[in-house]
Amino acid sequence: MEQFHEEQDLGKVFDGHLLRRLLRYAKPYWLLIGISIIVVLMISATDLSRPYLVKIAIDDHILGANKPYVAVDNAEKYPSAVNIQGYNLVREDRLESGEEGQSFIFKKEDGEQLLISGEEELTLVLDADELKLLRSWDTNAMVRLGIILFFIILVNFLLNYAQAYLLQYTGQRIVFDIRQHLFEHLQRLALSFFDGNPVGRLITRVTNDTQNLHEMYTAVLVNLFKDVFMVLGIVVVMFRLNTFLAWTSLATLPLIVALTAWFRIRAREAYRVTRVRVARINADFAENISGMRLVQIFRQEKRKFNEFKDINASHYDASMRELKVYAVFRPAMELVYTLAVAFLIWNGGGKVIQGAVEFGVLYAFINYLEQFFRPINDLTEKYNILQSSMASAERLFQILDQDPAIVQVDNPLPMGEVKGKIEFKNVWFAYVDEEWVLRDVSFTVEPGETAAFVGATGAGKSTIMNLLSRFYDIQKGQILIDGQDIKLLNKEELRRNVGLVMQDVFMFSGNIAENIRLNNEKIDLKRVEDAAVHVNAHHFIERLPGKYLGAVTERGSTLSAGQRQLIAFARALAYDPAILILDEATASIDTETEVLIQDALPRLLAGRTSLVVAHRLSTIQDADKIIVLHRGEIREMGTHQELLTAQGLYYNLFLLQYKDDFKEAVN
């Protein structure tokens, strides 16, 4: 019995094999992902340009008054030249190489702005208009820089919007494909897989784990390029601006590496435990909801509440351990960032005071340092997402790697027109290893015959029904339909020709008609109604609100057991199978419904081979063949009267059920 376990190790944080398999789902969307990467690089470029523009504004224009001006003769060569009191003044740093002239520097004296010649005692006292004219080039440049910065911010906003939309769209499409593939694969798995895996755990795989993959595709796959590009870009820009300040800014890098390594180890340990606890909660919750009726009948609410409380508390404790890791790491990273800024100001500020470094450069470094720590923090979060994704991917691929236990041959034989002859030849079967449920079972049911199976609970009656539909494969022997081994037949075609009515009828959300035809468009509403009429279900359906289009709630909770059973009979008849299986179909219904079913059975069984499992022997007395099973072996076989005459197991079973009226029943 296939089963995967939550308690196993979650694997490596980065598993190349798993990542390659995940990237296959992204392959159809490589164009969109490629566009997203280009957009991300453009966003990074706009982010890197903003501090540099502010640095230019500060050093080249706002603090431009601290730089000397030069009086030149050929003012027409310089667009920024202005005439002040007969002198054509140009800022020294705007002169062409080798150009010289009388140099002036700014000074303040008694509140007046002065230009003092550096070579002779020549002072130009500037009024407000002259000062404004002198700084007009800087003022205009500031306006231009402001406009450029505005457009960069606007472009950054539009690029971020485009990136977010592209990433989310792509991520949603990829996860949609994964969910579809996973659901399709689950439908192909044998029932033995579902026997060994709780529903809540499988729901966790389809919901939580696929959502974790969505975060990986959107937050990690593309944005990882942005973070790496930002870090590398910032380092390059820093060293181009000032090597000393660059090394000063990176002085805390060893602390960052140490903290990240500590976080990686602690976060992984805490995360592993948390994910296991989440799966336990989902599995326990789904089990309790499904069994709520039984819980309330036997007044087990308090015990189940305490069980869930323990599981929930263990999840809470695991979550708190994970939270403590983050509670230490994030403030520690903020502390390292603050130390880096303080160290930068201590060293860089002294250089600014000494005139060795411009103030705008120091400002840019502080901005770049903040941007440098931001992707590092993002990278640690992406590490957690990647870890979560790898764990989820591992669990998803555990399901996807489950080979269907019921394997179809490459070239299955066509069934053609099914006559309905059934043969079991020396069949041995066990659900687990060699714990045999059926032992050397052999029998034949001719086309159109009705064969009934009786025996104690666990004798193997329902197992025979499951094997005929090939929900499980036998270990030894053969099962034949019309002389063909069912292992060589197409599974879908086989099951289309075998109708199954069980004791526990499952109803899907929707309406009555959809539950009868099961969304088979070939079965129209008239055929649905005809099937309901033949099995005596029409009369109660007509009384329902909406009739055949009336709403059916989850599992048909608003319908009685008998009504659900009649709908199941109508479902089987609508599909018109050549072989019909009734697996204790009348075991849990009221007497009135049983009368309706007994009246409908001759019409339902007419013209088709039927296998009937029943505890009520009164329902099978007219069967062409009754097979008595005991501990997986056939002990008796014959008609009702033949088996009573033999006075064996069947006789004893009949005697137990009709003890008081035995003589009358025999006659």
MARLUMRO-289415 format. One record per residue (C-alpha): z, x, y; residue in three letters. Coordinates in steps of 0.1 Angstrom, whole numbers, padded with zeros to 4 digits, always signed. Layout:
% residues N
ZXYala;...
This chain:
% residues 667
+0000+0000+0000met;-0012+0016+0032glu;+0014+0021+0059gln;+0018+0045+0088phe;+0052+0055+0102his;+0066+0056+0137glu;+0092+0082+0130glu;+0067+0109+0123gln;+0062+0138+0148asp;+0040+0127+0177leu;+0017+0158+0174gly;+0008+0183+0201lys;+0007+0174+0237val;-0029+0186+0239phe;-0048+0181+0207asp;-0084+0192+0210gly;-0095+0172+0180his;-0080+0140+0193leu;-0094+0146+0228leu;-0129+0151+0214arg;-0126+0118+0196arg;-0114+0101+0227leu;-0142+0116+0248leu;-0168+0100+0224arg;-0157+0066+0238tyr;-0164+0079+0273ala;-0199+0092+0264lys;-0217+0060+0273pro;-0202+0063+0308tyr;-0208+0100+0315trp;-0230+0091+0345leu;-0202+0071+0361leu;-0176+0098+0353ile;-0199+0125+0367gly;-0203+0105+0399ile;-0165+0101+0400ser;-0160+0139+0397ile;-0185+0145+0425ile;-0166+0120+0447val;-0133+0136+0438val;-0146+0170+0448leu;-0158+0155+0482met;-0123+0140+0486ile;-0107+0174+0480ser;-0131+0190+0505ala;-0121+0164+0532thr;-0084+0170+0524asp;-0088+0207+0527leu;-0107+0204+0560ser;-0080+0185+0580arg;-0054+0212+0584pro;-0081+0237+0592tyr;-0094+0215+0620leu;-0059+0210+0634val;-0055+0248+0633lys;-0087+0252+0653ile;-0075+0226+0678ala;-0041+0244+0683ile;-0052+0280+0684asp;-0086+0277+0700asp;-0080+0249+0725his;-0044+0236+0729ile;-0030+0272+0732leu;-0062+0285+0748gly;-0044+0290+0782ala;-0025+0319+0766asn;-0058+0338+0761lys;-0073+0360+0789pro;-0103+0348+0809tyr;-0131+0372+0821val;-0151+0369+0853ala;-0188+0375+0844val;-0220+0378+0865asp;-0244+0361+0842asn;-0227+0327+0839ala;-0259+0310+0826glu;-0254+0327+0792lys;-0222+0308+0786tyr;-0221+0270+0785pro;-0183+0271+0788ser;-0183+0292+0821ala;-0168+0276+0852val;-0168+0287+0888asn;-0134+0290+0903ile;-0130+0303+0939gln;-0163+0323+0935gly;-0156+0337+0901tyr;-0176+0327+0869asn;-0147+0325+0844leu;-0152+0326+0806val;-0125+0329+0780arg;-0125+0364+0766glu;-0129+0353+0730asp;-0161+0335+0738arg;-0179+0366+0752leu;-0207+0382+0733glu;-0200+0414+0717ser;-0199+0443+0742gly;-0198+0420+0772glu;-0172+0431+0798glu;-0159+0418+0832gly;-0128+0415+0853gln;-0100+0401+0832ser;-0075+0374+0843phe;-0045+0360+0825ile;-0025+0329+0831phe;+0010+0330+0847lys;+0033+0305+0862lys;+0051+0312+0895glu;+0073+0286+0912asp;+0056+0258+0893gly;+0021+0270+0904glu;-0007+0279+0879gln;-0019+0315+0886leu;-0047+0336+0873leu;-0036+0373+0877ile;-0062+0401+0874ser;-0053+0426+0848gly;-0068+0455+0867glu;-0059+0449+0904glu;-0035+0428+0923glu;-0058+0398+0926leu;-0042+0364+0922thr;-0060+0331+0920leu;-0038+0301+0928val;-0052+0271+0910leu;-0048+0235+0921asp;-0049+0206+0897ala;-0087+0200+0899asp;-0094+0237+0894glu;-0070+0238+0864leu;-0087+0208+0850lys;-0121+0223+0855leu;-0110+0256+0839leu;-0097+0237+0808arg;-0126+0213+0807ser;-0144+0231+0778trp;-0112+0229+0757asp;-0106+0193+0767thr;-0142+0183+0756asn;-0138+0204+0724ala;-0105+0185+0716met;-0124+0152+0720val;-0151+0164+0697arg;-0126+0176+0671leu;-0108+0143+0673gly;-0140+0124+0666ile;-0148+0148+0637ile;-0113+0143+0623leu;-0116+0106+0626phe;-0149+0105+0607phe;-0134+0129+0581ile;-0105+0105+0576ile;-0129+0075+0575leu;-0151+0092+0549val;-0120+0102+0530asn;-0109+0065+0529phe;-0143+0053+0517leu;-0145+0081+0491leu;-0110+0072+0478asn;-0120+0035+0476tyr;-0152+0044+0457ala;-0133+0068+0434gln;-0106+0042+0426ala;-0132+0015+0419tyr;-0154+0038+0397leu;-0124+0051+0378leu;-0108+0018+0372gln;-0141+0002+0362tyr;-0150+0031+0339thr;-0114+0032+0324gly;-0114-0006+0318gln;-0148-0005+0301arg;-0138+0024+0278ile;-0105+0007+0269val;-0124-0025+0263phe;-0147-0007+0238asp;-0116+0009+0221ile;-0099-0025+0217arg;-0131-0041+0204gln;-0135-0012+0179his;-0099-0014+0169leu;-0099-0052+0164phe;-0132-0050+0145glu;-0117-0023+0122his;-0085-0043+0116leu;-0106-0072+0104gln;-0123-0050+0078arg;-0090-0037+0064leu;-0077-0051+0032ala;-0047-0074+0031leu;-0026-0046+0015ser;-0026-0028+0048phe;-0011-0058+0066phe;+0014-0062+0038asp;+0029-0029+0047gly;+0027-0029+0085asn;+0047-0053+0108pro;+0027-0075+0132val;+0047-0063+0162gly;+0038-0027+0155arg;+0001-0035+0153leu;+0003-0055+0185ile;+0019-0024+0202thr;-0011-0004+0190arg;-0037-0028+0205val;-0018-0034+0238thr;+0006-0005+0248asn;-0013+0023+0232asp;-0047+0013+0245thr;-0032+0009+0280gln;-0019+0045+0277asn;-0054+0056+0270leu;-0066+0037+0301his;-0042+0058+0322glu;-0055+0090+0307met;-0091+0081+0314tyr;-0084+0071+0350thr;-0055+0093+0361ala;-0061+0124+0340val;-0097+0128+0330leu;-0113+0128+0365val;-0083+0134+0388asn;-0074+0166+0369leu;-0105+0181+0385phe;-0092+0171+0419lys;-0058+0187+0413asp;-0073+0219+0400val;-0098+0220+0428phe;-0072+0214+0454met;-0049+0241+0441val;-0077+0267+0439leu;-0091+0256+0472gly;-0058+0259+0490ile;-0052+0294+0475val;-0086+0305+0486val;-0082+0291+0522val;-0047+0306+0525met;-0059+0341+0516phe;-0089+0338+0540arg;-0066+0327+0568leu;-0038+0353+0563asn;-0031+0374+0532thr;+0006+0381+0542phe;+0014+0344+0547leu;-0005+0335+0515ala;+0017+0358+0494trp;+0047+0344+0513thr;+0037+0309+0504ser;+0033+0317+0468leu;+0066+0335+0464ala;+0082+0305+0447thr;+0054+0303+0421leu;+0076+0318+0393pro;+0102+0291+0400leu;+0075+0264+0397ile;+0063+0278+0364val;+0098+0279+0350ala;+0107+0244+0361leu;+0074+0230+0347thr;+0080+0247+0313ala;+0115+0233+0312trp;+0102+0198+0321phe;+0075+0200+0295arg;+0099+0207+0266ile;+0126+0182+0277arg;+0101+0154+0286ala;+0084+0157+0253arg;+0117+0153+0233glu;+0128+0124+0254ala;+0094+0107+0253tyr;+0091+0109+0216arg;+0123+0090+0211val;+0115+0064+0237thr;+0081+0056+0221arg;+0097+0051+0187val;+0123+0027+0202arg;+0096+0007+0220val;+0077+0002+0187ala;+0110-0009+0171arg;+0116-0035+0199ile;+0081-0049+0196asn;+0083-0051+0158ala;+0118-0067+0158asp;+0109-0091+0186phe;+0077-0103+0169ala;+0095-0108+0136glu;+0123-0128+0152asn;+0099-0150+0171ile;+0078-0157+0140ser;+0109-0165+0120gly;+0128-0185+0147met;+0128-0217+0127arg;+0145-0199+0098leu;+0169-0182+0121val;+0180-0214+0136gln;+0182-0233+0104ile;+0206-0208+0088phe;+0224-0202+0121arg;+0216-0165+0122gln;+0212-0164+0160glu;+0243-0142+0166lys;+0235-0117+0138arg;+0199-0114+0150lys;+0211-0111+0186phe;+0234-0082+0176asn;+0206-0065+0157glu;+0182-0068+0187phe;+0211-0057+0210lys;+0215-0025+0190asp;+0178-0018+0190ile;+0176-0026+0227asn;+0206-0004+0234ala;+0190+0026+0216ser;+0158+0021+0237his;+0180+0020+0268tyr;+0197+0052+0259asp;+0164+0069+0251ala;+0150+0057+0284ser;+0180+0070+0303met;+0176+0104+0287arg;+0140+0104+0298glu;+0150+0093+0333leu;+0175+0122+0336lys;+0147+0147+0329val;+0127+0132+0358tyr;+0158+0129+0379ala;+0164+0166+0376val;+0128+0178+0378phe;+0115+0159+0409arg;+0144+0168+0432pro;+0142+0204+0419ala;+0105+0206+0428met;+0114+0192+0463glu;+0141+0219+0466leu;+0115+0246+0457val;+0091+0232+0482tyr;+0118+0232+0509thr;+0126+0268+0500leu;+0090+0277+0502ala;+0086+0261+0537val;+0118+0278+0549ala;+0106+0312+0536phe;+0072+0306+0552leu;+0088+0297+0586ile;+0112+0327+0584trp;+0084+0352+0578asn;+0055+0334+0596gly;+0076+0324+0626gly;+0086+0360+0632gly;+0049+0370+0631lys;+0040+0343+0656val;+0067+0355+0680ile;+0054+0390+0676gln;+0019+0378+0683gly;+0006+0390+0649ala;-0001+0355+0637val;-0014+0325+0657glu;+0007+0294+0658phe;-0021+0272+0645gly;-0024+0294+0614val;+0013+0289+0607leu;+0009+0251+0611tyr;-0021+0251+0587ala;-0001+0271+0561phe;+0028+0245+0563ile;+0003+0217+0557asn;-0015+0236+0529tyr;+0019+0243+0513leu;+0027+0206+0512glu;-0008+0199+0498gln;-0002+0227+0473phe;+0029+0211+0458phe;+0015+0176+0457arg;-0011+0183+0429pro;+0016+0204+0411ile;+0038+0173+0410asn;+0008+0153+0400asp;+0000+0177+0373leu;+0035+0173+0358thr;+0030+0135+0358glu;-0004+0139+0343lys;+0012+0160+0316tyr;+0034+0130+0308asn;+0004+0107+0307ile;-0015+0132+0286leu;+0014+0134+0262gln;+0017+0096+0260ser;-0021+0094+0255ser;-0021+0119+0227met;+0007+0101+0209ala;-0011+0068+0214ser;-0044+0082+0203ala;-0028+0097+0172glu;-0014+0063+0163arg;-0047+0045+0170leu;-0067+0069+0150phe;-0042+0065+0121gln;-0054+0029+0120ile;-0090+0037+0126leu;-0089+0064+0099asp;-0076+0039+0074gln;-0104+0034+0049asp;-0109-0002+0039pro;-0094-0005+0005ala;-0121-0030-0004ile;-0152-0008-0003val;-0186-0025-0003gln;-0214-0007-0023val;-0244+0006-0004asp;-0269-0019-0018asn;-0249-0050-0027pro;-0265-0075-0051leu;-0276-0109-0036pro;-0257-0138-0050met;-0286-0162-0047gly;-0278-0198-0056glu;-0242-0197-0070val;-0237-0218-0101lys;-0200-0210-0102gly;-0193-0194-0136lys;-0161-0173-0134ile;-0151-0146-0159glu;-0120-0124-0160phe;-0125-0096-0185lys;-0094-0076-0195asn;-0081-0075-0159val;-0052-0053-0150trp;-0038-0053-0115phe;-0008-0039-0096ala;+0001-0041-0059tyr;+0020-0008-0061val;+0013+0021-0085asp;+0015+0008-0120glu;+0039-0021-0115glu;+0015-0045-0132trp;+0013-0080-0119val;-0015-0089-0143leu;-0018-0074-0178arg;-0051-0076-0197asp;-0060-0111-0184val;-0092-0126-0198ser;-0106-0162-0193phe;-0138-0180-0185thr;-0144-0210-0163val;-0178-0227-0167glu;-0198-0240-0137pro;-0184-0273-0124gly;-0152-0270-0144glu;-0117-0273-0130thr;-0092-0247-0142ala;-0055-0250-0134ala;-0030-0222-0135phe;+0007-0228-0141val;+0037-0206-0147gly;+0069-0194-0132ala;+0071-0178-0098thr;+0057-0143-0100gly;+0036-0150-0130ala;+0005-0139-0112gly;-0012-0172-0103lys;-0018-0166-0066ser;-0028-0130-0074thr;-0057-0143-0095ile;-0069-0163-0066met;-0067-0133-0042asn;-0086-0112-0067leu;-0114-0137-0070leu;-0119-0136-0033ser;-0117-0098-0035arg;-0088-0095-0010phe;-0076-0068-0035tyr;-0094-0047-0060asp;-0083-0045-0096ile;-0074-0013-0114gln;-0089-0021-0148lys;-0113-0047-0162gly;-0140-0068-0146gln;-0142-0100-0125ile;-0176-0117-0128leu;-0193-0146-0110ile;-0225-0159-0126asp;-0224-0127-0147gly;-0223-0103-0117gln;-0194-0080-0110asp;-0179-0090-0077ile;-0175-0053-0067lys;-0213-0052-0066leu;-0217-0083-0044leu;-0217-0085-0006asn;-0181-0092+0005lys;-0191-0116+0032glu;-0215-0136+0010glu;-0188-0137-0018leu;-0162-0151+0005arg;-0187-0175+0021arg;-0191-0191-0014asn;-0154-0192-0022val;-0134-0218-0004gly;-0096-0213-0002leu;-0070-0239+0006val;-0034-0224+0007met;+0000-0239+0009gln;+0007-0223+0042asp;-0021-0235+0065val;-0029-0214+0095phe;-0041-0232+0126met;-0057-0214+0156phe;-0052-0224+0192ser;-0081-0245+0203gly;-0090-0280+0191asn;-0093-0299+0158ile;-0131-0295+0155ala;-0129-0258+0161glu;-0102-0254+0134asn;-0124-0272+0109ile;-0156-0254+0115arg;-0139-0221+0126leu;-0165-0216+0154asn;-0194-0218+0129asn;-0221-0232+0151glu;-0241-0243+0121lys;-0215-0269+0114ile;-0220-0297+0140asp;-0195-0323+0150leu;-0210-0350+0127lys;-0205-0327+0097arg;-0169-0320+0108val;-0163-0358+0110glu;-0179-0364+0076asp;-0157-0337+0060ala;-0126-0352+0076ala;-0136-0387+0063val;-0140-0374+0028his;-0106-0358+0027val;-0088-0388+0044asn;-0080-0368+0076ala;-0102-0389+0098his;-0077-0417+0103his;-0049-0395+0118phe;-0074-0374+0138ile;-0087-0405+0155glu;-0052-0414+0167arg;-0046-0380+0183leu;-0051-0375+0221pro;-0087-0362+0224gly;-0094-0369+0188lys;-0116-0341+0173tyr;-0115-0323+0207leu;-0077-0327+0210gly;-0058-0295+0218ala;-0041-0276+0190val;-0012-0254+0200thr;-0004-0220+0184glu;-0002-0223+0146arg;-0006-0260+0149gly;+0030-0266+0158ser;+0024-0301+0170thr;+0009-0312+0137leu;+0028-0321+0106ser;+0025-0300+0074ala;+0006-0328+0058gly;-0018-0331+0087gln;-0024-0293+0087arg;-0031-0295+0049gln;-0057-0323+0054leu;-0074-0303+0080ile;-0075-0273+0056ala;-0092-0295+0030phe;-0117-0307+0056ala;-0123-0271+0066arg;-0131-0261+0030ala;-0154-0291+0025leu;-0173-0285+0058ala;-0182-0250+0045tyr;-0193-0265+0012asp;-0184-0235-0011pro;-0197-0233-0046ala;-0162-0223-0058ile;-0130-0239-0045leu;-0095-0225-0048ile;-0065-0247-0042leu;-0034-0224-0041asp;-0004-0247-0043glu;-0022-0268-0016ala;+0000-0299-0023thr;+0034-0281-0028ala;+0050-0288+0006ser;+0036-0322+0017ile;+0051-0356+0017asp;+0043-0383-0009thr;+0020-0403+0014glu;-0001-0372+0022thr;-0002-0363-0015glu;-0016-0397-0023val;-0043-0392+0003leu;-0051-0358-0011ile;-0052-0370-0047gln;-0076-0397-0036asp;-0098-0371-0019ala;-0096-0344-0046leu;-0123-0360-0069pro;-0148-0359-0040arg;-0137-0325-0030leu;-0140-0310-0065leu;-0172-0328-0075ala;-0201-0304-0083gly;-0182-0272-0078arg;-0161-0248-0099thr;-0124-0252-0090ser;-0093-0231-0096leu;-0061-0249-0089val;-0026-0235-0087val;+0001-0262-0088ala;+0038-0265-0095his;+0034-0303-0098arg;+0019-0307-0133leu;+0010-0343-0125ser;-0018-0330-0102thr;-0036-0310-0129ile;-0035-0333-0159gln;-0072-0340-0156asp;-0082-0303-0154ala;-0108-0292-0179asp;-0087-0261-0187lys;-0050-0253-0181ile;-0040-0216-0182ile;-0004-0208-0187val;+0008-0174-0173leu;+0040-0156-0180his;+0049-0122-0166arg;+0013-0114-0158gly;-0001-0124-0192glu;-0019-0155-0205ile;+0003-0172-0230arg;-0015-0205-0235glu;-0048-0221-0226met;-0062-0256-0233gly;-0063-0291-0220thr;-0032-0311-0210his;-0029-0329-0243gln;-0036-0298-0264glu;-0009-0278-0246leu;+0016-0307-0250leu;+0008-0309-0287thr;+0013-0271-0291ala;+0049-0275-0277gln;+0049-0241-0261gly;+0056-0229-0225leu;+0036-0257-0209tyr;+0054-0283-0230tyr;+0087-0269-0218asn;+0076-0269-0182leu;+0064-0305-0185phe;+0096-0315-0202leu;+0116-0300-0173leu;+0096-0320-0147gln;+0095-0353-0166tyr;+0127-0352-0186lys;+0136-0388-0180asp;+0102-0403-0185asp;+0088-0378-0210phe;+0078-0403-0236lys;+0061-0425-0211glu;+0044-0395-0195ala;+0031-0383-0229val;+0017-0417-0237asn;
